Structure formats: C-alpha cells, structure tokens
Amino acid sequence: MTKVFVTGATGYIGGDALYAIVQKHPEYDITALVRNSDKGATVAAEYAKIKLVYGDLDSADLITKESEKADVVCHFANADHTVAANAIVAGLAARTADRPGFFIHTSGTGILLFTDIRTKTFGEASEKVYDDLEHVSEVTSLPDDAPHRHVDKIVLAAGTDHSDRIKTAIVCPPTIYGNGRGPGNKISHQLPALCKSTIEHGTGIQVGAGKTYWGNVHVHDLSTLYLKLVEEAAHGGSTAEWEGKPALWGAEGYYFCENGEHVWGDISKKVAKEAKKQGLIETDEVKSLSPEEADKCTPFGKALWGANSRARAKRAREVLRWKPEGHSIEDDIAHALKQQAKLTEAIPPHAKVATGDM
C-alpha cells in the first residue's frame, strides 16, 4: 500500500490536490500534517480514512519522522519554508536505496519575477519565456535572489546528492484560478484580490501600463498534474518508458503548469466591465496604480499584477501526457467577482435580505 504524507491539506492548492488523490485512489494510506484540532476536524469530516498528525511547518522532528515513513511526500503548504523542506529531506534521506522516497514540492512561477523586481520595472511587458524541457537547466539555475529559489535549491540538491534514496519533482504553478474542492480554503489569490480591489476602488485597476504577462491554470488541472506524479511515484517512478524519454525526477524533474497566459491589463478591463455589469461599480474605467499603491491593495501587488512570469509547461505534456481541460481564467471572472462581492458585502447576503435586515 502506497503511503503518502501531505502538508497543506486545508490550503487552496493542497486541499484540491488531496481531493483529486483521494477520489482516484482511496486505497492510499494518507497522513496529513495539520496545525490544530480545528483544522484536523475539517479534514477528518471530509476524509474519514486520512490519518492526522498535529504540528506546524516548524515541527521538524515530526515532519522528518513522517517523511521517513512515507513513500511519497507532497509538500503543498509553503514554497518558502526552509525548515519544513530540510525536515522532509532528512526523513527521506533516512530511507534505503531499495525503497527510495519521492518528494513532490510546490514552488511557484513567482520565481521568474526576479528581473522586474531587480530593475523595479512594473507594468511593462517582457519577451522572455522560460520552458521546463529544452531549457530546464536555465530554470534550475536561476539566481539566488529569485523568489522561492532558496527552497528550490534544497529540493534540487536532495534529488542529486541523495539520488539513490530521494526522487524529487518540483511543481511550479502560475496564476491559479477556479474553486478549490478541498476541506479548507477554496479560493485563490491573484484574481480574487484584483476583483476585491476593483470593488473597493470603484474602478478597474492595473499596475502601470498593465502590459505584464502571467501564465495561468485552473486549480483542477493543477491537481491532475500532482495526481499523475503521485501515481508515477506509486509505481516506483514511472509507468511508461521510451527511448529518449525526458526525466521525470531529479535534476530535470521540474514542472511548469499552465494552460496559456494572460496580460494583466486585459484581465483588469474584463473585471471592470463585468463588475459594472453586476452593478458593483459605476464605471468600467481602469485606473493605473503605482507599485506602492498596488502593494496597498494586496501584499506584493506590484509584482503579482505588475511583473512578468512567462513559462511553458512542456515536460508535463510530454512525459505525463498531462492535458488541461478547465475553463479559462476569463470565464472565471464573473464568478470570482460574485464571491468577492459577498465576502465584502458589496451586495446584500441572501440571509439578510430574507430576514429584512437590509
């Protein structure tokens, strides 16, 4: 029986990926790290068979112990937490070469923002596009000041220094959208935050000229990629081999995950138009914000909306036959606005209308 240890079970990414794994493989022996009894109760109510251990990402001894016992570790919780990453590596390194462990780590294409952050160029387009197949070495050797890079290096080193005992894969998602199916958080960040700020400002917003590019992926398609990697690990590393097959794990086991890309200024225009249509704002005008103003809307907003993150998910399509099927980010705008309107009480909640409170 395949033993799986997961972090981030109640998070947006981890919760949805866990749902996909449990639905497809109820026979897996899954243990989830949760912070407290409230989080544990949420997971237990959804998945009775999942075992729970209590701790946080600084619980190094616990994470090491559970990682050593697991055939597969899925780290969904935090792309920047060095203690947790090192603890997972320590646990998997204690295994033997005849029963290696698989480490599937979640990074993020925020790692590609470093050039715009360095030059403080926000709102302008970039022609630079990375890929994870022909030019994967460029991605696995990004500069140390790139976001998430310090933990990426820990994972990559584990896959080379302990290649007989630890098989690593890094999943690097871009802008994620769509409703999650997990037991906790079901909402992403970038698009919902843009919708919320649009409602609050009364106009559309963009950073600078709004010309920056990001890739995007529906959360269900992202979870399908995690599921495929877990299934490969459960089969010992690969379910199919062919001559010249690109690497699944290790030094080249790096996976972008996208279903196209968008320009943030175009998304801002569509959000403003839809917000006006829903009666949430009075004008579909789009206002240009400075980097400082964008940061006041949401933490690091100047980069999340105003820097470029362009990548192509070639490895997953080639090696895992991964094929995204979710609706587009543009098709998610109307729903995302309705969610944020309810959360900000920009429209009367049904319960208050029904009771005459509004």
HELIX and SHEET records of a PDB file:
HELIX    1   1 TYR A   12  LYS A   24  1                                  13    
HELIX    2   2 SER A   37  GLU A   46  1                                  10    
HELIX    3   3 ALA A   60  LYS A   69  1                                  10    
HELIX    4   4 THR A   82  ALA A   93  1                                  12    
HELIX    5   5 THR A  109  LEU A  113  5                                   5    
HELIX    6   6 PHE A  114  THR A  119  1                                   6    
HELIX    7   7 VAL A  136  VAL A  139  1                                   4    
HELIX    8   8 ARG A  149  ASP A  161  1                                  13    
HELIX    9   9 GLN A  190  HIS A  201  1                                  12    
HELIX   10  10 VAL A  219  ALA A  234  1                                  16    
HELIX   11  11 GLY A  250  GLU A  252  5                                   3    
HELIX   12  12 TRP A  264  LYS A  277  1                                  14    
HELIX   13  13 PRO A  291  CYS A  297  1                                   7    
HELIX   14  14 GLY A  301  LEU A  304  1                                   4    
HELIX   15  15 LYS A  314  VAL A  319  1                                   6    
HELIX   16  16 GLU A  330  ASP A  332  5                                   3    
HELIX   17  17 ILE A  333  LEU A  343  1                                  11    
HELIX   18  18 HIS A  350  ALA A  354  1                                   5    
SHEET    1   A 7 LYS A  51  TYR A  54  0                                        
SHEET    2   A 7 ASP A  29  VAL A  34  1                                        
SHEET    3   A 7 LYS A   3  THR A   7  1                                        
SHEET    4   A 7 VAL A  72  HIS A  75  1                                        
SHEET    5   A 7 GLY A 101  THR A 106  1                                        
SHEET    6   A 7 ILE A 166  CYS A 172  1                                        
SHEET    7   A 7 TYR A 254  PHE A 256  1                                        
SHEET    1   B 2 TYR A 130  ASP A 131  0                                        
SHEET    2   B 2 ALA A 311  ARG A 312  1                                        
SHEET    1   C 3 THR A 175  TYR A 177  0                                        
SHEET    2   C 3 TYR A 213  HIS A 218  1                                        
SHEET    3   C 3 GLU A 261  VAL A 263 -1                                        
SHEET    1   D 2 GLY A 204  VAL A 207  0                                        
SHEET    2   D 2 VAL A 286  LEU A 289  1                                        
END                                                                             
